[in-house]
């Protein structure tokens, strides 16, 4: 299993997932400064010329949520995802896909001071996104209950990223507490730069 990675990219999240699982793999750093992501050899793996990318027995998986979901299902003994036929699977998928489909597009547009009609785009508007974050964030433990899992890495990792870069500059106490629990995990601290370990304050 090969994990294509750069420490200043979203591949930090999939590195975190791999560390939580403690599975053997080869970490391959793709040097953006040297243009390695534009090389034909890497474009053959991911034409988007971005990391992360995971190659496992000839299967190529890109996108953070897809990689985390793939790994959770490949190593079910780790308990990072509910059973495929279980009743919790739908809620699990919601957390996996909300981040990439809604949170990142909304916060990116907000950061660029661009506005689109809420009825015309899948991510609605900032008010709806913030309301959804507040509703979806667990008051205690993790998003699927008392067991940490892939949904926390994807959803919680996106909230952490949003706080870190000022997209979510004033998280509520509930969100700040959840991000604090995320940051306390040893695998998080091993995969993220020390500057990311700072605990956010809730408004």
NUTIRO-342173 format. One record per residue (C-alpha): residue number from 0; residue in one letter; x, y, z. Coordinates in pm, 1 decimal. Example, Ala and Ser with C-alpha at 12.3 -4.5 7.8 and 13.67 -1.06 7.14 Angstrom:
<sites>
0, a, 1230.0, -450.0, 780.0
1, s, 1367.0, -106.0, 714.0
</sites>
This chain:
<sites>
0, x, 0.0, 0.0, 0.0
1, x, 140.3, 336.4, -108.0
2, x, 27.5, 670.1, 34.2
3, x, 115.7, 976.1, -175.3
4, x, 153.6, 1264.9, 63.3
5, x, 280.9, 1612.1, 139.0
6, x, 292.6, 1750.1, 495.8
7, x, 134.3, 2082.4, 388.9
8, x, -170.0, 1931.6, 222.7
9, x, -494.8, 1749.4, 295.2
10, x, -292.6, 1429.4, 291.4
11, x, -220.9, 1506.5, 656.9
12, x, -575.3, 1382.9, 721.6
13, x, -522.5, 1049.5, 548.0
14, x, -184.9, 1016.3, 720.9
15, x, -374.5, 1061.3, 1048.2
16, x, -617.4, 785.3, 944.9
17, x, -332.0, 549.4, 863.2
18, x, -170.3, 622.6, 1199.2
19, x, -496.2, 554.0, 1382.2
20, x, -512.9, 217.8, 1206.3
21, x, -141.5, 149.1, 1257.4
22, x, -120.9, -38.3, 928.0
23, x, 196.6, -97.0, 731.8
24, x, 230.1, 122.4, 423.2
25, x, 483.1, 316.1, 217.9
26, x, 464.2, 693.4, 254.9
27, x, 572.0, 872.6, -63.6
28, x, 626.1, 1248.0, -37.5
29, x, 523.7, 1434.3, -352.5
30, x, 738.6, 1747.7, -363.2
31, x, 520.8, 2032.0, -490.3
32, x, 810.5, 2277.1, -494.8
33, x, 997.8, 2050.6, -734.5
34, x, 684.9, 2002.9, -946.4
35, x, 662.2, 1630.1, -880.1
36, x, 283.1, 1649.2, -877.3
37, x, 296.2, 1754.2, -1244.5
38, x, 512.4, 1460.4, -1350.2
39, x, 353.8, 1212.2, -1589.7
40, x, 417.6, 929.6, -1345.5
41, x, 208.1, 1099.8, -1079.2
42, x, -57.8, 1225.9, -1322.3
43, x, -108.0, 861.8, -1420.7
44, x, -210.2, 802.2, -1059.2
45, x, -412.7, 1119.3, -1009.2
46, x, -483.7, 1342.2, -1310.7
47, x, -588.1, 1614.8, -1064.0
48, x, -216.0, 1638.4, -975.1
49, x, -306.9, 1652.7, -606.7
50, x, -249.3, 1451.0, -292.6
51, x, -356.0, 1246.5, -111.0
52, x, -367.2, 939.1, -325.5
53, x, -362.6, 580.0, -208.0
54, x, -260.7, 284.4, -422.6
55, x, -347.4, -57.4, -286.4
56, x, -296.7, -372.0, -496.6
57, x, -329.5, -165.8, -813.2
58, x, -643.9, 14.0, -693.8
59, x, -614.8, 394.8, -693.2
60, x, -818.5, 591.0, -440.7
61, x, -815.2, 971.2, -427.0
62, x, -1011.8, 1223.9, -215.8
63, x, -977.2, 1235.0, 161.4
64, x, -1321.0, 1095.8, 248.2
65, x, -1292.7, 814.6, -7.0
66, x, -951.2, 708.9, 124.1
67, x, -1068.5, 713.5, 486.2
68, x, -1383.2, 517.1, 398.3
69, x, -1180.3, 264.3, 198.9
70, x, -933.6, 211.1, 482.3
71, x, -1206.5, 181.7, 745.0
72, x, -1375.8, -93.3, 542.3
73, x, -1047.7, -267.3, 456.5
74, x, -960.5, -297.6, 825.6
75, x, -1298.9, -356.6, 993.6
76, x, -1134.8, -501.6, 1302.8
77, x, -1027.6, -147.9, 1396.8
78, x, -1391.0, -41.7, 1436.4
79, x, -1344.8, 286.3, 1247.1
80, x, -1678.9, 249.8, 1066.7
81, x, -2016.1, 97.2, 1152.8
82, x, -2100.5, -237.7, 988.9
83, x, -2189.0, -203.5, 620.3
84, x, -2536.5, -344.2, 678.7
85, x, -2585.2, -166.3, 1011.8
86, x, -2849.0, 97.4, 1082.1
87, x, -2582.5, 360.8, 1157.0
88, x, -2426.7, 344.5, 812.7
89, x, -2643.8, 622.3, 668.3
90, x, -2552.5, 868.8, 941.8
91, x, -2187.1, 772.4, 897.2
92, x, -2204.9, 855.2, 525.4
93, x, -2358.5, 1192.7, 605.6
94, x, -2053.3, 1290.7, 811.0
95, x, -1811.2, 1160.9, 549.9
96, x, -1962.5, 1353.3, 259.0
97, x, -2082.1, 1670.7, 429.4
98, x, -1726.0, 1798.1, 464.7
99, x, -1618.5, 1785.2, 100.1
100, x, -1958.3, 1855.0, -53.7
101, x, -2070.2, 2137.8, 174.3
102, x, -1819.3, 2266.5, 430.1
103, x, -1517.3, 2321.1, 207.5
104, x, -1704.8, 2481.2, -85.4
105, x, -1893.9, 2715.9, 145.7
106, x, -1591.6, 2821.9, 348.1
107, x, -1379.0, 2860.0, 34.1
108, x, -1633.1, 3093.0, -125.4
109, x, -1673.0, 3283.3, 200.3
110, x, -1297.7, 3328.3, 227.4
111, x, -1282.0, 3458.2, -130.5
112, x, -1582.1, 3687.1, -59.0
113, x, -1781.2, 3522.3, -335.9
114, x, -2154.4, 3469.0, -300.8
115, x, -2391.2, 3234.1, -481.0
116, x, -2769.8, 3200.8, -438.7
117, x, -2842.6, 2940.5, -170.5
118, x, -3109.0, 2775.5, -385.9
119, x, -2865.2, 2728.1, -675.1
120, x, -2583.1, 2539.8, -501.6
121, x, -2564.1, 2225.2, -293.7
122, x, -2394.6, 2391.6, 1.4
123, x, -2665.1, 2654.2, 63.7
124, x, -2534.7, 2957.3, 251.3
125, x, -2316.8, 3029.3, 552.3
126, x, -2606.4, 3052.1, 797.0
127, x, -2728.8, 2705.6, 701.9
128, x, -2378.8, 2560.1, 710.8
129, x, -2308.5, 2697.8, 1058.5
130, x, -2644.4, 2570.7, 1181.7
131, x, -2567.2, 2225.7, 1040.0
132, x, -2222.7, 2220.7, 1201.4
133, x, -2375.5, 2301.4, 1538.0
134, x, -2640.9, 2031.4, 1500.8
135, x, -2397.4, 1765.3, 1378.9
136, x, -2117.3, 1826.3, 1630.1
137, x, -2138.5, 1587.6, 1926.4
138, x, -2168.9, 1732.3, 2275.8
139, x, -1945.5, 1456.4, 2409.0
140, x, -1747.3, 1163.4, 2276.0
141, x, -1755.2, 1122.2, 1896.2
142, x, -1995.1, 1165.0, 1606.5
143, x, -2099.3, 799.3, 1601.7
144, x, -2115.4, 764.0, 1979.4
145, x, -1851.1, 650.2, 2223.1
146, x, -1614.5, 509.8, 1958.0
147, x, -1381.4, 732.4, 1756.5
148, x, -1382.6, 659.0, 1384.7
149, x, -1326.7, 764.1, 1025.4
150, x, -1620.2, 1006.8, 1038.3
151, x, -1441.6, 1202.5, 1311.8
152, x, -1124.7, 1217.6, 1105.8
153, x, -1309.9, 1356.9, 804.1
154, x, -1569.9, 1580.2, 972.2
155, x, -1365.6, 1672.2, 1279.7
156, x, -1054.2, 1717.2, 1070.4
157, x, -1237.8, 1961.7, 844.1
158, x, -1362.1, 2159.5, 1144.8
159, x, -1007.6, 2167.3, 1281.5
160, x, -877.9, 2286.5, 943.1
161, x, -1150.1, 2552.0, 929.6
162, x, -1063.1, 2684.0, 1275.8
163, x, -690.0, 2671.8, 1205.5
164, x, -722.0, 2884.0, 890.1
165, x, -980.7, 3124.8, 1025.0
166, x, -1271.4, 2998.0, 814.3
167, x, -1449.4, 2921.5, 1139.7
168, x, -1287.4, 3194.1, 1344.4
169, x, -1526.6, 3182.6, 1639.6
170, x, -1630.7, 2822.2, 1699.4
171, x, -1905.9, 2763.4, 1951.6
172, x, -1805.9, 2605.4, 2285.9
173, x, -1942.7, 2270.8, 2161.7
174, x, -1737.0, 2281.5, 1842.7
175, x, -1426.9, 2403.3, 2027.6
176, x, -1459.4, 2119.0, 2279.6
177, x, -1495.1, 1862.8, 2002.0
178, x, -1188.6, 1995.0, 1819.1
179, x, -1003.9, 1987.6, 2152.0
180, x, -1082.9, 1617.4, 2190.3
181, x, -966.9, 1557.2, 1832.2
182, x, -635.1, 1733.1, 1893.9
183, x, -566.2, 1527.8, 2207.4
184, x, -541.9, 1202.5, 2014.1
185, x, -183.4, 1070.6, 1984.4
186, x, -226.8, 987.8, 1613.2
187, x, -344.7, 1343.9, 1546.2
188, x, -41.8, 1488.7, 1722.7
189, x, 192.9, 1253.1, 1536.7
190, x, 50.5, 1350.1, 1196.3
191, x, 11.7, 1726.7, 1242.7
192, x, 271.8, 1998.3, 1281.6
193, x, 315.7, 2110.3, 1646.9
194, x, 168.9, 2449.4, 1558.2
195, x, -163.4, 2272.3, 1494.9
196, x, -180.8, 2134.3, 1848.8
197, x, -302.6, 2463.4, 1993.4
198, x, -650.3, 2434.9, 2145.4
199, x, -919.2, 2669.4, 2005.4
200, x, -1125.2, 2894.0, 2230.6
201, x, -1502.7, 2875.8, 2203.6
202, x, -1695.5, 3198.4, 2177.0
</sites>
